[in-house]
């Protein structure tokens, strides 16, 4: 389990497994690694939200939209 230490007034998580392996838990990722992570996250989010966007609009919601549109037409 990650412990927490305070450095310069900031609480930082420390990964004992990373420290045991001789790696720093607080190491900043290399730019190419960071870009690859961003790309993977972007692709995952896009895949998820594309599937949500392609779902049909529920009938109850469509009914509410039609009622709102009817009220706007009556006010005009």
Kinemage of the C-alpha trace (Angstrom):
@kinemage 1
@onewidth
@group {chain A} dominant
@subgroup {mainchain}
@vectorlist {calphas} color= white
{ca unk a 1} P 0.000 0.000 0.000
{ca unk a 2} L 1.276 3.459 -0.837
{ca unk a 3} L 2.527 5.512 2.072
{ca unk a 4} L 2.430 9.297 2.093
{ca unk a 5} L 5.287 11.663 2.874
{ca unk a 6} L 5.365 15.416 3.156
{ca unk a 7} L 7.866 17.287 0.983
{ca unk a 8} L 7.920 21.053 1.082
{ca unk a 9} L 4.349 21.198 2.393
{ca unk a 10} L 3.036 18.821 -0.284
{ca unk a 11} L 1.794 15.327 0.540
{ca unk a 12} L 3.223 12.838 -1.940
{ca unk a 13} L 2.333 9.163 -2.405
{ca unk a 14} L 5.219 6.744 -2.095
{ca unk a 15} L 5.044 3.299 -3.682
{ca unk a 16} L 7.141 0.907 -1.569
{ca unk a 17} L 7.309 -1.631 -4.411
{ca unk a 18} L 8.755 0.986 -6.755
{ca unk a 19} L 11.283 2.038 -4.138
{ca unk a 20} L 12.256 -1.581 -3.462
{ca unk a 21} L 12.927 -2.044 -7.176
{ca unk a 22} L 15.178 1.023 -7.162
{ca unk a 23} L 12.719 3.264 -8.993
{ca unk a 24} L 11.392 6.566 -7.774
{ca unk a 25} L 7.609 6.589 -7.263
{ca unk a 26} L 7.575 10.345 -7.891
{ca unk a 27} L 9.465 10.183 -11.190
{ca unk a 28} L 8.044 12.347 -13.974
{ca unk a 29} L 7.220 10.158 -17.012
{ca unk a 30} L 9.291 10.632 -20.160
{ca unk a 31} L 7.540 12.820 -22.755
{ca unk a 32} L 7.069 9.961 -25.235
{ca unk a 33} L 5.583 7.780 -22.489
{ca unk a 34} L 3.297 10.607 -21.391
{ca unk a 35} L 2.102 11.154 -24.981
{ca unk a 36} L 1.452 7.438 -25.392
{ca unk a 37} L -0.583 7.447 -22.168
{ca unk a 38} L -2.564 10.489 -23.323
{ca unk a 39} L -3.230 8.835 -26.678
{ca unk a 40} L -4.448 5.626 -25.005
{ca unk a 41} L -6.738 7.569 -22.658
{ca unk a 42} L -8.080 9.673 -25.541
{ca unk a 43} L -8.813 6.588 -27.631
{ca unk a 44} L -10.550 4.865 -24.712
{ca unk a 45} L -12.717 7.891 -23.934
{ca unk a 46} L -13.581 8.424 -27.598
{ca unk a 47} L -14.576 4.751 -27.970
{ca unk a 48} L -16.778 4.933 -24.865
{ca unk a 49} L -18.487 8.214 -25.723
{ca unk a 50} L -18.975 7.268 -29.382
{ca unk a 51} L -20.911 4.211 -28.229
{ca unk a 52} L -23.024 6.351 -25.882
{ca unk a 53} L -23.694 8.932 -28.609
{ca unk a 54} L -24.926 6.228 -30.970
{ca unk a 55} L -27.541 4.982 -28.490
{ca unk a 56} L -31.139 5.973 -29.260
{ca unk a 57} L -32.737 8.805 -27.289
{ca unk a 58} L -35.208 7.376 -24.733
{ca unk a 59} L -38.897 7.869 -25.549
{ca unk a 60} L -39.541 9.733 -22.276
{ca unk a 61} L -36.840 12.260 -23.110
{ca unk a 62} L -38.131 12.734 -26.655
{ca unk a 63} L -41.621 13.320 -25.232
{ca unk a 64} L -40.276 16.032 -22.918
{ca unk a 65} L -38.434 17.701 -25.807
{ca unk a 66} L -41.603 17.705 -27.904
{ca unk a 67} L -43.557 19.308 -25.038
{ca unk a 68} L -40.911 22.020 -24.701
{ca unk a 69} L -40.934 22.640 -28.445
{ca unk a 70} L -44.760 22.877 -28.367
{ca unk a 71} L -44.598 25.500 -25.633
{ca unk a 72} L -42.049 27.534 -27.561
{ca unk a 73} L -44.269 27.436 -30.684
{ca unk a 74} L -47.316 28.543 -28.643
{ca unk a 75} L -45.381 31.482 -27.140
{ca unk a 76} L -44.156 32.730 -30.516
